Amino acid sequence: MRNILVIGAGKSSSYLIDYLKNKAAEQQLHITIADVSVESAQKRADNHPNCSAISFDVFDAENRKKEIEKATIVVSMLPAAFHVEVAKDCLHLGKNLVTASYISDEMKAMEDEVKAKGLVFMNEIGVDPGIDHMSAMQVIDQIRNKGGKMLLFESFTGGLVAPESDDNLWNYKFTWNPRNVVLAGQGGAAKFIQEGTYKYIPYHRLFRRTEFLTINGNERFEAYANRDSLKYRKEYGLEDIKTMYRGTIRRVGFSRAWNIFIQLGMTDDSYTIENSENLSYRDFTNLFLAYSPNDSVELKLRSYLKIDQDDVMWDKLVELDLFNPNKKVSLKKATPAQILQKILMDSWTLQEEDKDMIVMHHKFGYELAGKKYQIESSMVTLGKNQTYTAMAKTVGLPVAIATLKILNGEINTSGVLLPTSKEIYEPVLEELKEYGIEFVEKEVPYLGYNPEHVNG
């Protein structure tokens, strides 16, 4: 019996654990589900004969090492900052490791030792990062194999609410960590390259420089630039590419409205607000507006941001209860970003039967035999409900599939890895098709950089 230690039984683990449970008898697996909340672990185990649930504190070094030593392979679904402690134990004890998170500098520093021990430390094998890498590299390798030269690569991903559960004016609900949504784009200018020229978008302009996308022929979306679109040039072998842009997908109109929070200062996480726990939502909004003995909060905000009363942007703010004098913040020493997150969670939390949606869209421009071509590749996946979300499916299934393939020796290249090699992406993408996660490709006229597609 081979023991898979899954650390973390949170939102993204539902499909991951179910996949392993379904394979357990055939593959001779025992799944140990470890979480700081043993109740959460027990809920995921659901009395399955090949599962056990344990209480697990990642900071309890003695117990952490004991459980990792028992494992054949370790899957860490912890927050990214906690992977390193698990990774150090895996390295010391000679255990393979799988995570869905970005490779940190600390993880990368283990590369030589991981290789020396012949271990596989698979990272970035969720949705974004993960499925984006694999689906992109599959097409890029196909283009190269027929002699094409890459000219353009654009990649977009969004976690959205499904149309049937879209019941607010923002056309959005939280499908992942709300804090990451509130802080999106901060920490430096967005950087990308277009037609051979480096481009930068500062945070205060980020949500007004959006690109429009039409996916699957009819659905229209917008996307804002990721902070560093050039991070994977080397890994993708695109050092000489003329255009490379990575972005986050939202429904059209979201970014313009979100920019209101940025202009007010509500997304700032760098200071705390005095007496924050006693503020009403209306008081919080008023903090960012000029004093007036006569004008209402509503009038001051409309005047400051030049929003007409019949503008849908105004309706979006009203819908969030930003002017409600009776709702309390109830958070001590909170930053503006933390308070905004609480307000948004009132309106944007998925309800039990709500469905979410993952949308991914790639553009590949290339030259072959003197002619220019463009391919568009899209994937749309719907969730079932609040537990079995599209986000959990597209994060958890690639993790689970890769874990089993490493365990069975089908993926055996050692090192701190991204899923960018054919050895990894081909079998994982093929199996994902069985679960409805599949890309639709089509050839379109080569457009290159088209300024008509860009807002602002």
C-alpha positions in Angstrom: 0.0 0.0 0.0 1.5 3.4 -1.1 0.7 6.3 1.2 -0.1 9.7 -0.4 0.1 12.5 2.2 -2.2 15.4 1.2 -1.5 18.4 3.4 -4.4 20.9 3.3 -8.1 20.1 2.9 -9.3 23.5 1.8 -11.5 24.7 -1.1 -9.2 23.5 -3.9 -8.9 19.9 -2.6 -12.3 18.4 -3.4 -11.6 17.0 -6.8 -8.0 16.2 -5.9 -9.0 13.9 -3.0 -12.0 12.4 -4.9 -9.7 11.5 -7.8 -7.2 9.7 -5.5 -10.0 7.9 -3.6 -11.5 6.7 -6.9 -8.0 5.3 -7.9 -7.2 4.0 -4.5 -8.2 0.3 -4.8 -6.9 -0.2 -8.3 -3.6 1.6 -7.6 -3.0 0.3 -4.0 -3.2 3.8 -2.4 -3.8 5.0 1.1 -4.5 8.7 1.3 -3.7 10.5 4.5 -5.5 13.8 4.6 -3.9 16.3 6.9 -5.3 19.6 7.9 -5.1 22.1 10.8 -8.8 21.3 11.2 -9.3 17.6 11.6 -13.0 18.1 11.0 -12.2 19.4 7.5 -9.9 16.4 6.9 -12.6 14.0 8.0 -15.1 15.6 5.8 -12.9 15.1 2.8 -12.1 11.5 3.8 -15.8 10.8 4.2 -15.2 7.4 5.8 -13.5 6.0 2.7 -11.7 2.7 3.5 -8.4 3.9 1.9 -8.4 7.3 3.7 -7.4 8.6 7.1 -7.8 12.1 8.5 -5.3 13.7 10.8 -4.8 17.0 12.6 -1.7 18.7 11.1 0.1 21.9 12.1 2.8 22.7 9.5 4.7 24.5 12.2 4.9 21.5 14.4 8.3 20.3 13.1 8.4 17.0 14.9 4.9 15.8 13.8 5.5 17.2 10.3 8.6 15.2 9.8 6.9 12.1 11.3 4.0 12.2 8.8 6.2 13.0 5.8 8.5 10.1 6.7 5.5 7.7 6.5 4.5 9.0 3.0 5.5 7.7 -0.4 4.8 11.0 -2.0 3.6 14.4 -0.5 1.1 16.8 -2.0 1.1 20.3 -0.4 -2.1 22.3 -0.8 -1.0 24.8 1.8 -0.7 28.5 1.2 2.4 29.1 -0.9 4.5 30.6 1.9 4.3 27.3 3.9 5.5 24.9 1.1 9.2 25.5 1.9 9.1 23.8 5.4 7.4 20.8 3.8 9.9 20.8 0.9 12.9 20.8 3.3 11.6 17.7 5.0 10.8 16.0 1.7 14.4 16.7 0.6 15.9 15.4 3.8 13.7 12.3 3.9 13.9 11.6 0.1 10.2 12.1 -0.8 8.7 13.5 -4.0 6.6 16.6 -3.7 3.7 18.1 -5.7 2.3 21.7 -5.3 0.1 23.9 -7.4 2.0 27.1 -6.3 4.5 29.3 -8.1 8.1 28.2 -7.6 9.5 30.5 -4.9 13.2 31.5 -4.7 13.6 29.2 -1.6 12.2 26.3 -3.6 14.3 27.0 -6.6 17.4 27.1 -4.4 16.9 23.4 -3.6 17.3 22.5 -7.3 20.8 21.0 -7.2 20.1 18.9 -4.0 16.7 17.7 -5.4 18.4 16.6 -8.6 21.3 14.9 -6.7 18.8 12.8 -4.8 16.8 12.0 -8.0 13.6 13.5 -6.6 10.7 15.2 -8.4 9.5 18.5 -6.9 6.6 19.3 -9.2 5.3 22.9 -8.9 2.8 25.1 -10.8 0.6 22.2 -11.8 -2.8 23.8 -11.0 -4.8 25.9 -13.4 -2.9 29.2 -13.5 -0.1 28.4 -13.0 -0.4 24.9 -14.5 -2.9 24.2 -17.2 -1.8 27.5 -18.8 1.8 26.2 -19.0 0.8 22.8 -20.4 -1.7 23.9 -23.0 0.6 26.7 -24.2 3.7 24.5 -24.5 1.8 21.8 -26.3 0.9 24.3 -29.1 4.3 26.1 -29.1 6.1 22.8 -29.5 3.8 21.8 -32.3 4.6 25.1 -34.1 8.3 24.6 -33.6 8.2 21.0 -34.8 6.9 22.0 -38.2 9.5 24.7 -38.5 7.5 27.8 -37.4 9.0 30.8 -35.6 7.0 32.2 -32.7 6.1 35.9 -33.1 3.4 36.4 -30.6 2.1 34.7 -27.5 -0.8 36.0 -25.3 -2.4 34.1 -22.5 -5.4 34.9 -20.4 -7.1 33.2 -17.5 -10.1 34.1 -15.3 -12.1 32.6 -12.5 -15.6 33.9 -13.0 -19.2 33.2 -11.9 -21.1 31.0 -14.4 -23.8 32.7 -16.4 -26.6 30.9 -14.6 -25.3 32.1 -11.2 -24.5 35.6 -12.4 -27.0 37.7 -10.3 -25.1 40.9 -9.5 -24.2 44.0 -11.6 -20.5 43.3 -11.3 -20.9 39.9 -13.1 -18.4 38.5 -10.6 -18.1 36.4 -7.4 -15.1 35.1 -5.5 -14.0 31.7 -6.7 -10.5 31.9 -5.1 -8.8 33.8 -2.3 -10.6 37.2 -2.0 -7.6 38.9 -0.6 -5.7 38.1 -3.8 -8.5 39.7 -5.8 -8.4 42.9 -3.7 -4.6 43.3 -4.0 -4.4 42.3 -7.6 -1.9 44.3 -9.6 -0.1 45.9 -6.7 3.6 45.8 -6.0 5.0 47.3 -9.2 4.0 48.1 -12.8 2.7 45.5 -15.1 5.4 44.5 -17.7 5.1 43.0 -21.1 6.5 43.3 -24.6 4.5 44.3 -27.8 6.0 44.4 -31.3 9.5 44.3 -29.8 9.0 47.2 -27.4 8.8 46.8 -23.6 5.6 48.3 -22.1 4.7 49.2 -18.5 1.4 50.0 -16.9 1.5 51.5 -13.4 -1.0 50.3 -10.9 -3.2 53.4 -11.0 -3.8 52.8 -14.8 -3.8 49.0 -14.8 -7.6 48.6 -14.8 -8.1 51.2 -17.5 -5.8 49.5 -20.0 -7.7 46.4 -20.8 -7.8 44.1 -23.8 -11.1 42.8 -25.2 -11.4 39.1 -26.1 -14.1 37.2 -28.0 -14.0 33.6 -27.0 -15.6 30.6 -28.7 -17.0 33.0 -31.3 -19.5 34.9 -29.3 -18.7 35.5 -25.6 -17.0 38.8 -25.0 -14.6 39.4 -22.1 -11.9 41.9 -21.0 -8.5 41.3 -19.5 -6.0 43.4 -17.6 -2.3 42.8 -17.7 -0.5 40.5 -15.1 2.3 42.0 -13.2 5.1 40.3 -15.1 4.2 38.8 -18.4 7.8 38.1 -19.3 8.5 35.7 -16.4 8.3 32.6 -18.5 10.1 33.7 -21.6 13.1 31.5 -20.9 11.0 28.5 -19.7 8.9 28.6 -22.9 11.9 29.2 -25.1 10.5 32.6 -26.2 13.5 34.8 -25.5 13.3 36.4 -28.9 9.5 36.8 -29.2 8.2 40.2 -30.4 5.0 40.1 -28.4 4.3 38.4 -25.0 1.4 39.4 -22.8 -0.4 37.5 -19.9 -3.6 38.8 -18.4 -6.5 38.1 -16.1 -10.0 37.8 -17.6 -13.1 39.6 -16.3 -16.5 40.3 -17.7 -16.6 43.6 -19.7 -17.2 46.6 -17.4 -15.6 45.0 -14.2 -12.3 46.8 -14.6 -13.7 50.2 -15.1 -15.8 49.8 -11.9 -12.9 48.3 -10.0 -10.8 51.3 -10.9 -13.1 53.4 -8.6 -11.8 51.6 -5.6 -8.2 52.2 -6.7 -8.8 55.9 -7.2 -10.4 56.2 -3.8 -7.6 54.3 -2.1 -9.8 51.4 -0.8 -7.4 48.7 -2.0 -4.4 50.1 0.0 -3.0 47.5 2.4 -0.1 49.6 3.8 -1.8 51.2 6.9 -4.5 50.6 9.4 -7.5 52.7 10.1 -8.2 54.1 13.6 -11.3 52.8 15.3 -12.1 50.6 12.3 -14.2 48.1 14.1 -16.8 50.8 14.9 -17.1 52.3 11.4 -20.2 51.7 9.3 -19.7 50.9 5.6 -20.9 54.5 4.9 -18.3 55.9 7.4 -15.6 53.8 5.6 -16.5 55.3 2.2 -16.6 58.8 3.6 -13.0 58.4 4.9 -11.7 58.9 1.4 -13.7 61.9 0.5 -13.3 65.6 1.3 -15.1 67.1 4.3 -18.3 69.0 3.6 -20.8 70.2 6.2 -23.6 70.1 3.7 -23.0 67.5 0.9 -23.9 63.9 1.4 -21.4 61.0 1.0 -23.1 60.0 -2.3 -22.9 63.5 -3.7 -19.3 63.9 -2.7 -18.3 60.6 -4.3 -20.2 61.3 -7.6 -18.6 64.7 -7.8 -15.1 63.5 -7.0 -15.1 60.7 -9.5 -17.4 62.4 -12.0 -20.0 59.6 -12.0 -23.4 60.4 -13.3 -26.4 59.3 -11.2 -27.7 57.2 -14.1 -24.3 55.6 -14.8 -24.3 51.8 -14.2 -21.0 52.4 -12.3 -23.1 54.2 -9.7 -25.6 51.3 -9.5 -22.7 48.9 -8.9 -21.4 50.9 -5.9 -24.9 51.1 -4.4 -25.4 47.4 -4.9 -22.4 46.7 -2.6 -24.0 48.6 0.3 -21.1 51.1 0.4 -23.4 53.8 1.7 -25.2 51.7 4.3 -25.0 53.4 7.7 -26.2 50.3 9.6 -23.7 47.7 8.5 -20.5 47.7 10.7 -17.0 46.9 9.6 -16.3 45.0 12.9 -12.6 44.5 12.1 -10.0 45.9 14.6 -7.0 47.7 13.2 -8.0 46.9 9.7 -6.4 48.2 6.5 -8.6 49.7 3.8 -8.0 46.6 1.7 -9.2 44.3 4.5 -12.3 46.4 5.0 -13.1 46.4 1.3 -12.6 42.6 1.2 -15.2 42.2 4.0 -17.7 44.4 2.2 -17.3 42.6 -1.1 -17.6 39.2 0.6 -21.1 40.2 1.7 -22.1 40.3 -2.0 -19.6 38.1 -3.9 -19.4 34.9 -1.9 -20.6 31.8 -3.8 -23.8 30.4 -2.4 -24.2 26.7 -1.9 -25.7 26.0 -5.4 -23.8 28.7 -7.2 -21.6 27.6 -10.1 -18.3 29.2 -11.1 -16.5 29.1 -14.4 -12.8 29.0 -15.5 -12.0 30.6 -18.8 -8.6 30.3 -20.4 -7.6 31.8 -23.8 -4.3 31.7 -25.7 -3.1 33.4 -28.9 -0.2 32.1 -30.8 1.3 34.1 -33.7 4.0 32.5 -35.9 5.8 32.7 -39.2 6.3 29.6 -41.5 7.7 29.6 -45.0 7.4 33.4 -45.2 3.7 33.5 -44.2 2.3 34.6 -40.8 -0.4 32.5 -39.0 -2.3 32.8 -35.8 -3.9 30.1 -33.6 -6.4 30.8 -30.8 -7.0 28.1 -28.2 -9.7 28.3 -25.5 -11.0 26.3 -22.6 -14.2 26.9 -20.6 -15.0 24.8 -17.6 -18.1 25.1 -15.3 -18.3 24.1 -11.7 -21.2 22.1 -10.1 -21.7 24.0 -6.8 -19.9 25.8 -4.0 -17.8 22.7 -3.1 -17.2 21.2 -6.5 -16.1 24.4 -8.2 -14.5 24.8 -11.6 -11.6 26.3 -9.7 -11.2 23.2 -7.5 -11.5 21.0 -10.6 -8.9 22.8 -12.7 -6.5 23.1 -9.7 -7.0 19.7 -8.1 -7.2 17.4 -11.1 -3.8 18.3 -12.6 -2.2 18.0 -9.2 -3.8 14.6 -8.6 -3.0 13.3 -12.1 0.6 14.4 -11.9 1.0 12.9 -8.4 -0.1 9.5 -9.6 2.1 9.6 -12.7 5.1 10.5 -10.5 4.3 7.7 -8.1 4.1 5.3 -11.0 7.3 6.5 -12.6 5.7 7.9 -15.7 7.1 11.3 -14.8 10.6 10.8 -13.5 12.8 13.8 -14.6 14.3 15.0 -11.3 14.5 18.6 -10.1 12.3 21.5 -9.1 10.0 21.4 -12.1 7.4 23.3 -14.1 5.0 21.3 -16.3 6.5 22.6 -19.5 8.0 19.4 -20.9 6.2 16.9 -23.2 6.8 14.2 -20.6 4.5 16.1 -18.3 2.0 18.0 -20.3 1.1 15.4 -22.9 -0.3 12.7 -20.5 -1.8 15.2 -18.0 -3.7 17.1 -20.7 -4.8 13.9 -22.3 -6.3 12.6 -19.1 -7.9 16.0 -18.3 -10.0 15.6 -21.4 -11.8 12.7 -19.6 -13.0 15.2 -17.1 -14.2 17.8 -19.7 -11.2 20.0 -19.4 -10.3 20.4 -23.1 -9.1 23.2 -25.4 -10.7 24.2 -28.7 -8.2 25.4 -31.3 -8.9 27.4 -34.4 -6.8 29.2 -37.0 -7.6 32.9 -37.4 -6.1 35.7 -39.6 -2.8 36.9 -38.2 -3.4 40.2 -36.4 -0.3 40.8 -34.3 -0.6 43.8 -32.1 -4.0 45.3 -32.8 -4.6 48.6 -31.0 -8.3 48.5 -31.8 -8.6 45.6 -29.4 -7.2 47.7 -26.5 -9.2 50.0 -24.2 -7.5 53.1 -23.0 
